[in-house]
């Protein structure tokens, strides 16, 4: 069985909701966090996905959010 990864999406604008929807549907992927500095936009995606944490603080998203780090040179 493959290891589960934990991801976060930064930016919930044009492509954000598509990425969020797709990450939620991938087996072995846990969407933990959505981040957008626009509180209205974040509130919209939070209404669609209330089980996913939402945050307007980008620094929190990168620091201590417990997301899986994926090295760039690692192949999937």
mmCIF file of the N, C-alpha and C atoms, coordinates in Angstrom:
data_MODEL
# 
_entry.id   MODEL 
# 
loop_
_atom_site.group_PDB 
_atom_site.id 
_atom_site.type_symbol 
_atom_site.label_atom_id 
_atom_site.label_alt_id 
_atom_site.label_comp_id 
_atom_site.label_asym_id 
_atom_site.label_entity_id 
_atom_site.label_seq_id 
_atom_site.pdbx_PDB_ins_code 
_atom_site.Cartn_x 
_atom_site.Cartn_y 
_atom_site.Cartn_z 
_atom_site.occupancy 
_atom_site.B_iso_or_equiv 
_atom_site.pdbx_formal_charge 
_atom_site.auth_seq_id 
_atom_site.auth_comp_id 
_atom_site.auth_asym_id 
_atom_site.auth_atom_id 
_atom_site.pdbx_PDB_model_num 
ATOM 1   N N  . UNK A 1 1  ? 0.837   -1.180 0.000   1.00 0.00 ? 1  UNK A N  1 
ATOM 2   C CA . UNK A 1 1  ? 0.000   0.000  0.000   1.00 0.00 ? 1  UNK A CA 1 
ATOM 3   C C  . UNK A 1 1  ? 0.883   1.245  0.000   1.00 0.00 ? 1  UNK A C  1 
ATOM 4   N N  . UNK A 1 2  ? 0.555   2.212  -0.831  1.00 0.00 ? 2  UNK A N  1 
ATOM 5   C CA . UNK A 1 2  ? 1.316   3.444  -0.933  1.00 0.00 ? 2  UNK A CA 1 
ATOM 6   C C  . UNK A 1 2  ? 1.092   4.315  0.295   1.00 0.00 ? 2  UNK A C  1 
ATOM 7   N N  . UNK A 1 3  ? 2.086   5.094  0.611   1.00 0.00 ? 3  UNK A N  1 
ATOM 8   C CA . UNK A 1 3  ? 2.005   6.014  1.739   1.00 0.00 ? 3  UNK A CA 1 
ATOM 9   C C  . UNK A 1 3  ? 1.044   7.159  1.409   1.00 0.00 ? 3  UNK A C  1 
ATOM 10  N N  . UNK A 1 4  ? 0.271   7.576  2.378   1.00 0.00 ? 4  UNK A N  1 
ATOM 11  C CA . UNK A 1 4  ? -0.639  8.696  2.181   1.00 0.00 ? 4  UNK A CA 1 
ATOM 12  C C  . UNK A 1 4  ? 0.137   10.004 2.265   1.00 0.00 ? 4  UNK A C  1 
ATOM 13  N N  . UNK A 1 5  ? -0.204  10.948 1.385   1.00 0.00 ? 5  UNK A N  1 
ATOM 14  C CA . UNK A 1 5  ? 0.412   12.268 1.445   1.00 0.00 ? 5  UNK A CA 1 
ATOM 15  C C  . UNK A 1 5  ? -0.636  13.273 1.936   1.00 0.00 ? 5  UNK A C  1 
ATOM 16  N N  . UNK A 1 6  ? -0.153  14.306 2.575   1.00 0.00 ? 6  UNK A N  1 
ATOM 17  C CA . UNK A 1 6  ? -1.009  15.375 3.080   1.00 0.00 ? 6  UNK A CA 1 
ATOM 18  C C  . UNK A 1 6  ? -0.649  16.644 2.328   1.00 0.00 ? 6  UNK A C  1 
ATOM 19  N N  . UNK A 1 7  ? -1.646  17.277 1.707   1.00 0.00 ? 7  UNK A N  1 
ATOM 20  C CA . UNK A 1 7  ? -1.385  18.443 0.868   1.00 0.00 ? 7  UNK A CA 1 
ATOM 21  C C  . UNK A 1 7  ? -2.201  19.645 1.329   1.00 0.00 ? 7  UNK A C  1 
ATOM 22  N N  . UNK A 1 8  ? -1.750  20.805 0.857   1.00 0.00 ? 8  UNK A N  1 
ATOM 23  C CA . UNK A 1 8  ? -2.466  22.048 1.062   1.00 0.00 ? 8  UNK A CA 1 
ATOM 24  C C  . UNK A 1 8  ? -2.496  22.813 -0.248  1.00 0.00 ? 8  UNK A C  1 
ATOM 25  N N  . UNK A 1 9  ? -3.539  23.583 -0.462  1.00 0.00 ? 9  UNK A N  1 
ATOM 26  C CA . UNK A 1 9  ? -3.663  24.394 -1.670  1.00 0.00 ? 9  UNK A CA 1 
ATOM 27  C C  . UNK A 1 9  ? -3.563  25.861 -1.276  1.00 0.00 ? 9  UNK A C  1 
ATOM 28  N N  . UNK A 1 10 ? -2.622  26.564 -1.897  1.00 0.00 ? 10 UNK A N  1 
ATOM 29  C CA . UNK A 1 10 ? -2.464  28.001 -1.674  1.00 0.00 ? 10 UNK A CA 1 
ATOM 30  C C  . UNK A 1 10 ? -3.031  28.714 -2.882  1.00 0.00 ? 10 UNK A C  1 
ATOM 31  N N  . UNK A 1 11 ? -4.020  29.547 -2.633  1.00 0.00 ? 11 UNK A N  1 
ATOM 32  C CA . UNK A 1 11 ? -4.690  30.274 -3.703  1.00 0.00 ? 11 UNK A CA 1 
ATOM 33  C C  . UNK A 1 11 ? -5.971  29.566 -4.102  1.00 0.00 ? 11 UNK A C  1 
ATOM 34  N N  . UNK A 1 12 ? -7.087  30.139 -3.757  1.00 0.00 ? 12 UNK A N  1 
ATOM 35  C CA . UNK A 1 12 ? -8.391  29.515 -4.012  1.00 0.00 ? 12 UNK A CA 1 
ATOM 36  C C  . UNK A 1 12 ? -9.170  30.282 -5.080  1.00 0.00 ? 12 UNK A C  1 
ATOM 37  N N  . UNK A 1 13 ? -8.445  30.930 -5.957  1.00 0.00 ? 13 UNK A N  1 
ATOM 38  C CA . UNK A 1 13 ? -9.076  31.711 -7.017  1.00 0.00 ? 13 UNK A CA 1 
ATOM 39  C C  . UNK A 1 13 ? -9.525  30.851 -8.178  1.00 0.00 ? 13 UNK A C  1 
ATOM 40  N N  . UNK A 1 14 ? -9.071  31.172 -9.369  1.00 0.00 ? 14 UNK A N  1 
ATOM 41  C CA . UNK A 1 14 ? -9.551  30.546 -10.592 1.00 0.00 ? 14 UNK A CA 1 
ATOM 42  C C  . UNK A 1 14 ? -9.342  29.030 -10.603 1.00 0.00 ? 14 UNK A C  1 
ATOM 43  N N  . UNK A 1 15 ? -8.107  28.567 -10.411 1.00 0.00 ? 15 UNK A N  1 
ATOM 44  C CA . UNK A 1 15 ? -7.803  27.133 -10.459 1.00 0.00 ? 15 UNK A CA 1 
ATOM 45  C C  . UNK A 1 15 ? -7.943  26.448 -9.107  1.00 0.00 ? 15 UNK A C  1 
ATOM 46  N N  . UNK A 1 16 ? -7.917  27.201 -8.024  1.00 0.00 ? 16 UNK A N  1 
ATOM 47  C CA . UNK A 1 16 ? -7.947  26.628 -6.682  1.00 0.00 ? 16 UNK A CA 1 
ATOM 48  C C  . UNK A 1 16 ? -9.062  25.622 -6.434  1.00 0.00 ? 16 UNK A C  1 
ATOM 49  N N  . UNK A 1 17 ? -10.327 25.957 -6.715  1.00 0.00 ? 17 UNK A N  1 
ATOM 50  C CA . UNK A 1 17 ? -11.401 24.997 -6.478  1.00 0.00 ? 17 UNK A CA 1 
ATOM 51  C C  . UNK A 1 17 ? -11.253 23.699 -7.279  1.00 0.00 ? 17 UNK A C  1 
ATOM 52  N N  . UNK A 1 18 ? -10.687 23.792 -8.493  1.00 0.00 ? 18 UNK A N  1 
ATOM 53  C CA . UNK A 1 18 ? -10.450 22.578 -9.285  1.00 0.00 ? 18 UNK A CA 1 
ATOM 54  C C  . UNK A 1 18 ? -9.384  21.706 -8.639  1.00 0.00 ? 18 UNK A C  1 
ATOM 55  N N  . UNK A 1 19 ? -8.307  22.335 -8.175  1.00 0.00 ? 19 UNK A N  1 
ATOM 56  C CA . UNK A 1 19 ? -7.253  21.577 -7.499  1.00 0.00 ? 19 UNK A CA 1 
ATOM 57  C C  . UNK A 1 19 ? -7.776  20.942 -6.213  1.00 0.00 ? 19 UNK A C  1 
ATOM 58  N N  . UNK A 1 20 ? -8.537  21.703 -5.460  1.00 0.00 ? 20 UNK A N  1 
ATOM 59  C CA . UNK A 1 20 ? -9.102  21.200 -4.204  1.00 0.00 ? 20 UNK A CA 1 
ATOM 60  C C  . UNK A 1 20 ? -9.991  19.987 -4.470  1.00 0.00 ? 20 UNK A C  1 
ATOM 61  N N  . UNK A 1 21 ? -10.881 20.114 -5.425  1.00 0.00 ? 21 UNK A N  1 
ATOM 62  C CA . UNK A 1 21 ? -11.773 19.004 -5.773  1.00 0.00 ? 21 UNK A CA 1 
ATOM 63  C C  . UNK A 1 21 ? -10.982 17.766 -6.188  1.00 0.00 ? 21 UNK A C  1 
ATOM 64  N N  . UNK A 1 22 ? -9.962  17.963 -7.024  1.00 0.00 ? 22 UNK A N  1 
ATOM 65  C CA . UNK A 1 22 ? -9.178  16.832 -7.509  1.00 0.00 ? 22 UNK A CA 1 
ATOM 66  C C  . UNK A 1 22 ? -8.333  16.194 -6.411  1.00 0.00 ? 22 UNK A C  1 
ATOM 67  N N  . UNK A 1 23 ? -7.693  16.990 -5.577  1.00 0.00 ? 23 UNK A N  1 
ATOM 68  C CA . UNK A 1 23 ? -6.917  16.422 -4.475  1.00 0.00 ? 23 UNK A CA 1 
ATOM 69  C C  . UNK A 1 23 ? -7.801  15.622 -3.535  1.00 0.00 ? 23 UNK A C  1 
ATOM 70  N N  . UNK A 1 24 ? -9.018  16.079 -3.294  1.00 0.00 ? 24 UNK A N  1 
ATOM 71  C CA . UNK A 1 24 ? -9.935  15.358 -2.408  1.00 0.00 ? 24 UNK A CA 1 
ATOM 72  C C  . UNK A 1 24 ? -10.334 14.007 -2.987  1.00 0.00 ? 24 UNK A C  1 
ATOM 73  N N  . UNK A 1 25 ? -10.291 13.861 -4.295  1.00 0.00 ? 25 UNK A N  1 
ATOM 74  C CA . UNK A 1 25 ? -10.732 12.610 -4.918  1.00 0.00 ? 25 UNK A CA 1 
ATOM 75  C C  . UNK A 1 25 ? -9.610  11.598 -5.130  1.00 0.00 ? 25 UNK A C  1 
ATOM 76  N N  . UNK A 1 26 ? -8.360  11.988 -4.903  1.00 0.00 ? 26 UNK A N  1 
ATOM 77  C CA . UNK A 1 26 ? -7.226  11.095 -5.137  1.00 0.00 ? 26 UNK A CA 1 
ATOM 78  C C  . UNK A 1 26 ? -7.049  10.152 -3.950  1.00 0.00 ? 26 UNK A C  1 
ATOM 79  N N  . UNK A 1 27 ? -7.023  8.850  -4.237  1.00 0.00 ? 27 UNK A N  1 
ATOM 80  C CA . UNK A 1 27 ? -6.773  7.856  -3.202  1.00 0.00 ? 27 UNK A CA 1 
ATOM 81  C C  . UNK A 1 27 ? -5.343  8.043  -2.699  1.00 0.00 ? 27 UNK A C  1 
ATOM 82  N N  . UNK A 1 28 ? -5.160  8.041  -1.389  1.00 0.00 ? 28 UNK A N  1 
ATOM 83  C CA . UNK A 1 28 ? -3.828  8.210  -0.821  1.00 0.00 ? 28 UNK A CA 1 
ATOM 84  C C  . UNK A 1 28 ? -3.426  9.651  -0.630  1.00 0.00 ? 28 UNK A C  1 
ATOM 85  N N  . UNK A 1 29 ? -4.368  10.559 -0.824  1.00 0.00 ? 29 UNK A N  1 
ATOM 86  C CA . UNK A 1 29 ? -4.099  11.987 -0.671  1.00 0.00 ? 29 UNK A CA 1 
ATOM 87  C C  . UNK A 1 29 ? -5.086  12.569 0.339   1.00 0.00 ? 29 UNK A C  1 
ATOM 88  N N  . UNK A 1 30 ? -4.560  13.276 1.316   1.00 0.00 ? 30 UNK A N  1 
ATOM 89  C CA . UNK A 1 30 ? -5.400  13.946 2.311   1.00 0.00 ? 30 UNK A CA 1 
ATOM 90  C C  . UNK A 1 30 ? -5.224  15.443 2.141   1.00 0.00 ? 30 UNK A C  1 
ATOM 91  N N  . UNK A 1 31 ? -6.290  16.143 1.774   1.00 0.00 ? 31 UNK A N  1 
ATOM 92  C CA . UNK A 1 31 ? -6.247  17.591 1.667   1.00 0.00 ? 31 UNK A CA 1 
ATOM 93  C C  . UNK A 1 31 ? -6.485  18.161 3.053   1.00 0.00 ? 31 UNK A C  1 
ATOM 94  N N  . UNK A 1 32 ? -5.456  18.771 3.622   1.00 0.00 ? 32 UNK A N  1 
ATOM 95  C CA . UNK A 1 32 ? -5.533  19.270 4.987   1.00 0.00 ? 32 UNK A CA 1 
ATOM 96  C C  . UNK A 1 32 ? -5.879  20.744 5.064   1.00 0.00 ? 32 UNK A C  1 
ATOM 97  N N  . UNK A 1 33 ? -5.426  21.530 4.101   1.00 0.00 ? 33 UNK A N  1 
ATOM 98  C CA . UNK A 1 33 ? -5.468  22.975 4.262   1.00 0.00 ? 33 UNK A CA 1 
ATOM 99  C C  . UNK A 1 33 ? -5.694  23.695 2.942   1.00 0.00 ? 33 UNK A C  1 
ATOM 100 N N  . UNK A 1 34 ? -6.527  24.735 2.999   1.00 0.00 ? 34 UNK A N  1 
ATOM 101 C CA . UNK A 1 34 ? -6.716  25.647 1.873   1.00 0.00 ? 34 UNK A CA 1 
ATOM 102 C C  . UNK A 1 34 ? -6.332  27.030 2.382   1.00 0.00 ? 34 UNK A C  1 
ATOM 103 N N  . UNK A 1 35 ? -5.599  27.785 1.582   1.00 0.00 ? 35 UNK A N  1 
ATOM 104 C CA . UNK A 1 35 ? -5.145  29.102 2.004   1.00 0.00 ? 35 UNK A CA 1 
ATOM 105 C C  . UNK A 1 35 ? -5.427  30.127 0.909   1.00 0.00 ? 35 UNK A C  1 
ATOM 106 N N  . UNK A 1 36 ? -5.982  31.256 1.324   1.00 0.00 ? 36 UNK A N  1 
ATOM 107 C CA . UNK A 1 36 ? -6.165  32.381 0.415   1.00 0.00 ? 36 UNK A CA 1 
ATOM 108 C C  . UNK A 1 36 ? -6.210  33.652 1.250   1.00 0.00 ? 36 UNK A C  1 
ATOM 109 N N  . UNK A 1 37 ? -5.548  34.702 0.798   1.00 0.00 ? 37 UNK A N  1 
ATOM 110 C CA . UNK A 1 37 ? -5.548  35.957 1.553   1.00 0.00 ? 37 UNK A CA 1 
ATOM 111 C C  . UNK A 1 37 ? -6.865  36.708 1.407   1.00 0.00 ? 37 UNK A C  1 
ATOM 112 N N  . UNK A 1 38 ? -7.661  36.326 0.418   1.00 0.00 ? 38 UNK A N  1 
ATOM 113 C CA . UNK A 1 38 ? -8.977  36.930 0.219   1.00 0.00 ? 38 UNK A CA 1 
ATOM 114 C C  . UNK A 1 38 ? -9.986  36.166 1.078   1.00 0.00 ? 38 UNK A C  1 
ATOM 115 N N  . UNK A 1 39 ? -10.429 36.777 2.163   1.00 0.00 ? 39 UNK A N  1 
ATOM 116 C CA . UNK A 1 39 ? -11.323 36.092 3.100   1.00 0.00 ? 39 UNK A CA 1 
ATOM 117 C C  . UNK A 1 39 ? -12.648 35.684 2.468   1.00 0.00 ? 39 UNK A C  1 
ATOM 118 N N  . UNK A 1 40 ? -13.154 36.483 1.534   1.00 0.00 ? 40 UNK A N  1 
ATOM 119 C CA . UNK A 1 40 ? -14.412 36.152 0.865   1.00 0.00 ? 40 UNK A CA 1 
ATOM 120 C C  . UNK A 1 40 ? -14.252 34.892 0.007   1.00 0.00 ? 40 UNK A C  1 
ATOM 121 N N  . UNK A 1 41 ? -13.146 34.823 -0.710  1.00 0.00 ? 41 UNK A N  1 
ATOM 122 C CA . UNK A 1 41 ? -12.886 33.655 -1.561  1.00 0.00 ? 41 UNK A CA 1 
ATOM 123 C C  . UNK A 1 41 ? -12.685 32.401 -0.707  1.00 0.00 ? 41 UNK A C  1 
ATOM 124 N N  . UNK A 1 42 ? -11.948 32.559 0.382   1.00 0.00 ? 42 UNK A N  1 
ATOM 125 C CA . UNK A 1 42 ? -11.723 31.435 1.279   1.00 0.00 ? 42 UNK A CA 1 
ATOM 126 C C  . UNK A 1 42 ? -13.036 30.954 1.897   1.00 0.00 ? 42 UNK A C  1 
ATOM 127 N N  . UNK A 1 43 ? -13.891 31.888 2.274   1.00 0.00 ? 43 UNK A N  1 
ATOM 128 C CA . UNK A 1 43 ? -15.196 31.517 2.839   1.00 0.00 ? 43 UNK A CA 1 
ATOM 129 C C  . UNK A 1 43 ? -16.014 30.717 1.828   1.00 0.00 ? 43 UNK A C  1 
ATOM 130 N N  . UNK A 1 44 ? -15.916 31.073 0.547   1.00 0.00 ? 44 UNK A N  1 
ATOM 131 C CA . UNK A 1 44 ? -16.647 30.349 -0.493  1.00 0.00 ? 44 UNK A CA 1 
ATOM 132 C C  . UNK A 1 44 ? -16.191 28.886 -0.577  1.00 0.00 ? 44 UNK A C  1 
ATOM 133 N N  . UNK A 1 45 ? -14.875 28.647 -0.663  1.00 0.00 ? 45 UNK A N  1 
ATOM 134 C CA . UNK A 1 45 ? -14.412 27.263 -0.766  1.00 0.00 ? 45 UNK A CA 1 
ATOM 135 C C  . UNK A 1 45 ? -14.613 26.514 0.550   1.00 0.00 ? 45 UNK A C  1 
ATOM 136 N N  . UNK A 1 46 ? -14.577 27.231 1.658   1.00 0.00 ? 46 UNK A N  1 
ATOM 137 C CA . UNK A 1 46 ? -14.873 26.583 2.945   1.00 0.00 ? 46 UNK A CA 1 
ATOM 138 C C  . UNK A 1 46 ? -16.326 26.107 2.985   1.00 0.00 ? 46 UNK A C  1 
ATOM 139 N N  . UNK A 1 47 ? -17.228 26.855 2.349   1.00 0.00 ? 47 UNK A N  1 
ATOM 140 C CA . UNK A 1 47 ? -18.630 26.422 2.304   1.00 0.00 ? 47 UNK A CA 1 
ATOM 141 C C  . UNK A 1 47 ? -18.792 25.167 1.439   1.00 0.00 ? 47 UNK A C  1 
ATOM 142 N N  . UNK A 1 48 ? -17.928 25.000 0.444   1.00 0.00 ? 48 UNK A N  1 
ATOM 143 C CA . UNK A 1 48 ? -17.967 23.810 -0.408  1.00 0.00 ? 48 UNK A CA 1 
ATOM 144 C C  . UNK A 1 48 ? -17.300 22.615 0.254   1.00 0.00 ? 48 UNK A C  1 
ATOM 145 N N  . UNK A 1 49 ? -16.252 22.863 1.038   1.00 0.00 ? 49 UNK A N  1 
ATOM 146 C CA . UNK A 1 49 ? -15.451 21.803 1.660   1.00 0.00 ? 49 UNK A CA 1 
ATOM 147 C C  . UNK A 1 49 ? -15.230 22.122 3.139   1.00 0.00 ? 49 UNK A C  1 
ATOM 148 N N  . UNK A 1 50 ? -16.278 22.047 3.955   1.00 0.00 ? 50 UNK A N  1 
ATOM 149 C CA . UNK A 1 50 ? -16.160 22.457 5.368   1.00 0.00 ? 50 UNK A CA 1 
ATOM 150 C C  . UNK A 1 50 ? -15.236 21.570 6.195   1.00 0.00 ? 50 UNK A C  1 
ATOM 151 N N  . UNK A 1 51 ? -14.942 20.380 5.712   1.00 0.00 ? 51 UNK A N  1 
ATOM 152 C CA . UNK A 1 51 ? -14.067 19.476 6.463   1.00 0.00 ? 51 UNK A CA 1 
ATOM 153 C C  . UNK A 1 51 ? -12.584 19.813 6.303   1.00 0.00 ? 51 UNK A C  1 
ATOM 154 N N  . UNK A 1 52 ? -12.256 20.714 5.375   1.00 0.00 ? 52 UNK A N  1 
ATOM 155 C CA . UNK A 1 52 ? -10.869 21.098 5.124   1.00 0.00 ? 52 UNK A CA 1 
ATOM 156 C C  . UNK A 1 52 ? -10.592 22.429 5.835   1.00 0.00 ? 52 UNK A C  1 
ATOM 157 N N  . UNK A 1 53 ? -9.475  22.463 6.555   1.00 0.00 ? 53 UNK A N  1 
ATOM 158 C CA . UNK A 1 53 ? -9.091  23.681 7.271   1.00 0.00 ? 53 UNK A CA 1 
ATOM 159 C C  . UNK A 1 53 ? -8.844  24.818 6.292   1.00 0.00 ? 53 UNK A C  1 
ATOM 160 N N  . UNK A 1 54 ? -9.279  26.009 6.636   1.00 0.00 ? 54 UNK A N  1 
ATOM 161 C CA . UNK A 1 54 ? -9.044  27.193 5.826   1.00 0.00 ? 54 UNK A CA 1 
ATOM 162 C C  . UNK A 1 54 ? -8.222  28.202 6.601   1.00 0.00 ? 54 UNK A C  1 
ATOM 163 N N  . UNK A 1 55 ? -7.348  28.914 5.894   1.00 0.00 ? 55 UNK A N  1 
ATOM 164 C CA . UNK A 1 55 ? -6.466  29.855 6.561   1.00 0.00 ? 55 UNK A CA 1 
ATOM 165 C C  . UNK A 1 55 ? -6.126  30.999 5.629   1.00 0.00 ? 55 UNK A C  1 
ATOM 166 N N  . UNK A 1 56 ? -6.038  32.215 6.179   1.00 0.00 ? 56 UNK A N  1 
ATOM 167 C CA . UNK A 1 56 ? -5.619  33.369 5.391   1.00 0.00 ? 56 UNK A CA 1 
ATOM 168 C C  . UNK A 1 56 ? -4.148  33.695 5.616   1.00 0.00 ? 56 UNK A C  1 
ATOM 169 N N  . UNK A 1 57 ? -3.505  32.998 6.536   1.00 0.00 ? 57 UNK A N  1 
ATOM 170 C CA . UNK A 1 57 ? -2.114  33.250 6.893   1.00 0.00 ? 57 UNK A CA 1 
ATOM 171 C C  . UNK A 1 57 ? -1.187  32.312 6.121   1.00 0.00 ? 57 UNK A C  1 
ATOM 172 N N  . UNK A 1 58 ? -0.576  32.839 5.071   1.00 0.00 ? 58 UNK A N  1 
ATOM 173 C CA . UNK A 1 58 ? 0.303   32.035 4.222   1.00 0.00 ? 58 UNK A CA 1 
ATOM 174 C C  . UNK A 1 58 ? 1.476   31.467 5.012   1.00 0.00 ? 58 UNK A C  1 
ATOM 175 N N  . UNK A 1 59 ? 2.023   32.242 5.949   1.00 0.00 ? 59 UNK A N  1 
ATOM 176 C CA . UNK A 1 59 ? 3.156   31.761 6.744   1.00 0.00 ? 59 UNK A CA 1 
ATOM 177 C C  . UNK A 1 59 ? 2.771   30.525 7.549   1.00 0.00 ? 59 UNK A C  1 
ATOM 178 N N  . UNK A 1 60 ? 1.558   30.486 8.084   1.00 0.00 ? 60 UNK A N  1 
ATOM 179 C CA . UNK A 1 60 ? 1.102   29.303 8.812   1.00 0.00 ? 60 UNK A CA 1 
ATOM 180 C C  . UNK A 1 60 ? 1.019   28.101 7.885   1.00 0.00 ? 60 UNK A C  1 
ATOM 181 N N  . UNK A 1 61 ? 0.593   28.349 6.668   1.00 0.00 ? 61 UNK A N  1 
ATOM 182 C CA . UNK A 1 61 ? 0.456   27.260 5.699   1.00 0.00 ? 61 UNK A CA 1 
ATOM 183 C C  . UNK A 1 61 ? 1.804   26.589 5.454   1.00 0.00 ? 61 UNK A C  1 
ATOM 184 N N  . UNK A 1 62 ? 2.860   27.383 5.416   1.00 0.00 ? 62 UNK A N  1 
ATOM 185 C CA . UNK A 1 62 ? 4.189   26.836 5.152   1.00 0.00 ? 62 UNK A CA 1 
ATOM 186 C C  . UNK A 1 62 ? 4.920   26.406 6.417   1.00 0.00 ? 62 UNK A C  1 
ATOM 187 N N  . UNK A 1 63 ? 4.561   26.974 7.541   1.00 0.00 ? 63 UNK A N  1 
ATOM 188 C CA . UNK A 1 63 ? 5.295   26.729 8.779   1.00 0.00 ? 63 UNK A CA 1 
ATOM 189 C C  . UNK A 1 63 ? 4.419   25.994 9.775   1.00 0.00 ? 63 UNK A C  1 
ATOM 190 N N  . UNK A 1 64 ? 4.643   24.717 9.919   1.00 0.00 ? 64 UNK A N  1 
ATOM 191 C CA . UNK A 1 64 ? 3.943   23.969 10.942  1.00 0.00 ? 64 UNK A CA 1 
ATOM 192 C C  . UNK A 1 64 ? 2.599   23.419 10.540  1.00 0.00 ? 64 UNK A C  1 
ATOM 193 N N  . UNK A 1 65 ? 2.285   23.385 9.273   1.00 0.00 ? 65 UNK A N  1 
ATOM 194 C CA . UNK A 1 65 ? 0.996   22.863 8.850   1.00 0.00 ? 65 UNK A CA 1 
ATOM 195 C C  . UNK A 1 65 ? 1.002   21.342 8.710   1.00 0.00 ? 65 UNK A C  1 
ATOM 196 N N  . UNK A 1 66 ? 2.159   20.719 8.887   1.00 0.00 ? 66 UNK A N  1 
ATOM 197 C CA . UNK A 1 66 ? 2.297   19.256 8.813   1.00 0.00 ? 66 UNK A CA 1 
ATOM 198 C C  . UNK A 1 66 ? 1.918   18.704 7.442   1.00 0.00 ? 66 UNK A C  1 
ATOM 199 N N  . UNK A 1 67 ? 2.344   19.369 6.395   1.00 0.00 ? 67 UNK A N  1 
ATOM 200 C CA . UNK A 1 67 ? 2.108   18.889 5.045   1.00 0.00 ? 67 UNK A CA 1 
ATOM 201 C C  . UNK A 1 67 ? 3.256   17.991 4.632   1.00 0.00 ? 67 UNK A C  1 
ATOM 202 N N  . UNK A 1 68 ? 3.006   17.084 3.704   1.00 0.00 ? 68 UNK A N  1 
ATOM 203 C CA . UNK A 1 68 ? 4.046   16.199 3.201   1.00 0.00 ? 68 UNK A CA 1 
ATOM 204 C C  . UNK A 1 68 ? 4.970   16.995 2.283   1.00 0.00 ? 68 UNK A C  1 
ATOM 205 N N  . UNK A 1 69 ? 6.255   16.921 2.539   1.00 0.00 ? 69 UNK A N  1 
ATOM 206 C CA . UNK A 1 69 ? 7.222   17.597 1.685   1.00 0.00 ? 69 UNK A CA 1 
ATOM 207 C C  . UNK A 1 69 ? 7.628   16.643 0.582   1.00 0.00 ? 69 UNK A C  1 
ATOM 208 N N  . UNK A 1 70 ? 7.575   17.110 -0.637  1.00 0.00 ? 70 UNK A N  1 
ATOM 209 C CA . UNK A 1 70 ? 7.874   16.265 -1.791  1.00 0.00 ? 70 UNK A CA 1 
ATOM 210 C C  . UNK A 1 70 ? 9.059   16.875 -2.524  1.00 0.00 ? 70 UNK A C  1 
ATOM 211 N N  . UNK A 1 71 ? 10.222  16.230 -2.449  1.00 0.00 ? 71 UNK A N  1 
ATOM 212 C CA . UNK A 1 71 ? 11.397  16.784 -3.139  1.00 0.00 ? 71 UNK A CA 1 
ATOM 213 C C  . UNK A 1 71 ? 11.161  16.898 -4.636  1.00 0.00 ? 71 UNK A C  1 
ATOM 214 N N  . UNK A 1 72 ? 11.649  17.974 -5.226  1.00 0.00 ? 72 UNK A N  1 
ATOM 215 C CA . UNK A 1 72 ? 11.444  18.200 -6.659  1.00 0.00 ? 72 UNK A CA 1 
ATOM 216 C C  . UNK A 1 72 ? 12.068  17.121 -7.516  1.00 0.00 ? 72 UNK A C  1 
ATOM 217 N N  . UNK A 1 73 ? 13.182  16.555 -7.098  1.00 0.00 ? 73 UNK A N  1 
ATOM 218 C CA . UNK A 1 73 ? 13.865  15.582 -7.950  1.00 0.00 ? 73 UNK A CA 1 
ATOM 219 C C  . UNK A 1 73 ? 13.328  14.164 -7.775  1.00 0.00 ? 73 UNK A C  1 
ATOM 220 N N  . UNK A 1 74 ? 12.317  13.986 -6.978  1.00 0.00 ? 74 UNK A N  1 
ATOM 221 C CA . UNK A 1 74 ? 11.755  12.648 -6.751  1.00 0.00 ? 74 UNK A CA 1 
ATOM 222 C C  . UNK A 1 74 ? 10.673  12.383 -7.785  1.00 0.00 ? 74 UNK A C  1 
ATOM 223 N N  . UNK A 1 75 ? 10.758  11.259 -8.453  1.00 0.00 ? 75 UNK A N  1 
ATOM 224 C CA . UNK A 1 75 ? 9.731   10.919 -9.443  1.00 0.00 ? 75 UNK A CA 1 
ATOM 225 C C  . UNK A 1 75 ? 8.532   10.290 -8.738  1.00 0.00 ? 75 UNK A C  1 
ATOM 226 N N  . UNK A 1 76 ? 7.367   10.445 -9.325  1.00 0.00 ? 76 UNK A N  1 
ATOM 227 C CA . UNK A 1 76 ? 6.151   9.883  -8.737  1.00 0.00 ? 76 UNK A CA 1 
ATOM 228 C C  . UNK A 1 76 ? 6.084   8.495  -9.200  1.00 0.00 ? 76 UNK A C  1 
# 
